[in-house]
Amino acid sequence: MLVSSADYLEPRIIQTQSVCESLERLPELPVRILVLSSVGVEDPSRRGLAARLERRSSELGVGAGVVIHDAQFDKWDQLLQEPGESRYDAVFLRPSSLPADHFEQDRPADHVMDRLFGLLGDLCARFWLVDPEPNAGDEGALRSSEARRLALCRTLVGRGAPPAIMPSCSWEPDELARFHEDFFERALHDSPLPLAVGLATGSLDASASVVVPMGSRHGLDLGRLLENHRSRIDAASGSLAMLHREMEAVSALDGVNAGDVRAALAEDALQRTRRLDLVKDACDEINRDRDPAGWSRLSANIQQLAALESDIVQARSWIRSERGF
């Protein structure tokens, strides 16, 4: 389905001149989402987000294709001491406050920026979302809080952090909660990040902001993983054809039990061809559907191909040993 800019509220895009190394890496499965919240935040939009995302994931039929981890932090300098996993593709950050620099109230404290920048790099995050403070105070305090949030995003992305998403501070708690879930769904549809944010904003009366580095790989970029997988299938097809020719050369040799060897090699060739055909057919179906439910199937499909690739390598090694190479 084609979507025009008239169908959604376009986000405010802030482009930096930086390059994010995490976005150059080939995406992996399952998609890992980290919900990281301040301890003791009572805003309704901040309660149960991980559970809501898991429920939406289940409704989409994603299954094992997505893993969601919920964590809390008390102090910024102790932000996620034990992440649980070495990789998280997206971080939903929900602070109760954003400490200001000692001399500039519109700038975050250095230890906040340094700790968050290091964490995003360690987790190989592809994007992160930072919510507004739930109780920023009067208009002046809110203005300062928003200035710090924007400075945080621009500074970190400018250093090489992944794209940052800033939901509007004018949204009501239920609107923010709805945005979280709708954005999560759009991201799983592998929409480019600005489009995912815009579509998730829907009919809300204010747009979100997105701070991006240079390039166009902004989002989960799972389509690139699928294309890489299809290339590997083509390569495996070539390797399998070469293996079959080598097996024919071995089966042509005379010797004890030559007939049994030829029959066994022919059966092996047939089984490998069938396995590759199954992988191809499943990949074609995933590529045709391009929906969130396909990512768990893609993960299994990649594992099946890897097993076949390993089998081909072992078979060719056996042939070389039989021929005295």
HUPE-V571585 format. One record per pair of residues at least 12 apart in sequence whose C-alpha atoms are under 6 Angstrom apart, sorted by the first residue. I is the first residue (numbers start at 1). J is the second residue. Records with the same first field share a line. If there is no record, write none. Layout:
I->J / J
//
This chain:
8->198 / 199 / 202
9->198
10->198
11->198 / 207 / 208 / 209
12->209
13->209 / 210
14->211
15->212
16->158 / 213
17->214
18->158 / 160 / 213 / 214
19->160 / 213 / 214
20->160 / 161 / 162
22->124
23->126
27->225
29->299
30->65 / 66
31->66
32->66 / 67 / 68 / 88 / 89
33->68 / 88 / 90
34->68 / 69 / 91
35->70 / 91 / 92
36->71 / 72 / 92 / 93
37->72 / 94 / 95
38->72 / 73 / 74 / 95 / 96
39->72 / 73 / 74
45->173 / 177
50->70
61->293
62->292 / 293
64->296
65->295 / 296
76->112
86->123
87->123 / 124
88->123 / 125
89->125 / 126
90->125 / 126 / 127 / 128
91->128
92->128 / 129
93->129 / 130
94->130 / 131
96->133
97->133
106->144 / 147 / 148
107->148
108->148
126->162
127->162 / 163 / 164
128->164
129->164 / 165
130->166
132->169
163->211 / 212
164->210 / 211
165->209 / 210
166->208 / 209
167->208
168->208
179->200
182->200
183->196 / 197 / 200
188->292
189->291 / 292
192->218 / 219
193->218 / 219
//
